[in-house]
């Protein structure tokens, strides 16, 4: 055994000992609770408040639904990989472990695309409403339903290769769930996915946000200078605030997913990078922590920056608290009656 091989094994053992899976498990648990609670509140607030049922908010809730599903399906994949600790998968049945491996990789690809498509639909919807307001009325409820359906249909069909080619890999005492597509085919597929579902949406979002902000600035200056009234100026400021919220959502999403994309690109060109996937620090952060954080960021941004969502969420929480208090009083009254008897 030469020195380079010895150094590689030493480096691998350091990676195993440096990042205990307990830390990742606790972190993922906290993020899961925050993400699930936040997105559930967004969905409940949307269903309860009539003023939130705008075209853009339908796409936001579409993204929230995908985030809830992503949070739930993240754990079976994590269990398949043994919670990133030596000892093998926590799912002892090989067939069930393989299924959850396939489902985890496949669902992650699908739900990512649903989220990115929802962001694009939100931005384009706002762009049309701001720049071409007369054409916004052509986006009827039927058109919106078709767009929402397509935002799920395309990724569900397009990500099938991930389900078919994903398998469990055993390396020593460590378990990995990876895609085993043919090398050339995988590179072509990965490159096409990068262009269609990362680079192109990012360019579209940047262009749409820039044009939208510039258009609103010019309109606001014109309305103030021509004294057209405070109503128009107030509407322009509201649109600017909406674009700022969506810009924050977009920024948070790409900040969480970009490290994983950079890693995958580097890994496809340099397969030995990060000790052939044996450094648990990178697997834990890039495959689990960062993508899960993206599901928790959106509710925080919307509730903190949007007064409509904040008021609707407060109303939902007040209703839940009132129901809980009412049930507690009934239980207490029942116990008193029993004691008297």
C-alpha positions, 0 to 999 in steps of 0.5 A: 500500500503506497503513501497516497492510499494511506493518506486517503484512508486517513482522510476518510476516517477523519471525515467520519469522525469529524461530523457525527450524524447526531448533529445532522439529525438534530439539525434536520429535525429542527428544520423539519419542524420549522419548515412543516409548521411554516408551510402548513400555516401558509396553506391554512392562511391561504385557504382561510383568507379570501384576500390572499387568493390572488394569481401569484399566491396560487403559485406560492401555495403550489410551492408550499405544498411541494415544500411540505412533501419534500420535508416528509420524503426527506427522512426516508432517504436519510434513513436509507443512508443510515443517517450518515453514520457507519453501520448500514441503512436503518431499513433492514429490508433490502427491497424497501430500502431500495424503493425509498432510495429511488423515491427519495432521489426521484422526489427530490428532483421532482419537487425541486423542479416544481419549486423553481417552476413556481418561482418562474410563474410567480415572477412572470405573473407579476411581470405581466400585471405590472408591465402589461396590466391589460393582458393580465385579465387573460390569465383566467382561473382555467389558465392558472389551473393548467399552468399549475397542473403542468408544473407537476406533470413535467417534472413527474415525467421528466425525472423518471430516469432518477427513479429507474437508475437510483440504487443503494451503494455499499462502501465498507460500512457506509451506505449511499443512495446514488444515481447509476445512470450510464456515465455519458448519458448521465452527463448529458441528462445532468447538463440538460437539467442544469440548463433547463431547471437552473440556469434558464430559470435564473436568467428569466427571474433576473431579467423579469425582476430587473424590468419589473423594478425599472418599470415601477420606478419610472411609473412612480416618478411619472405619477408623482410628477404628474399629480395623478393621485396618491392611489396610483402611487400607492399601488406602484409602491405595493407592487414594488414591495411585492417584487421585493418579497419575491426577490427575497424568496428567489434569493433564498431558494438559489442560495440554498440550492447553488452549493449542491449544483456547484458540487455536482458539476465539480464532481462530474468533471472530477469524480474523486472530489471530496474523497469520492463522496465519503466526507460526511460534512459535504453530504450532510450539508449539500444533500440534506441541510441546505435543500431542507433550509430552502423549504423553511425560508419561504414561510419566514420571508412571506410572514415577516415581509407580507402584511397580508400573510402575517395578518392571515397567519395570526388569524389562523393561530388565534382560531387554533388557540381558541379551539384548543382553549374551548376543548380544554375548558370542556375537559376541565368541566367534565372532570369537575362534574365527575368529581362532584358525582 
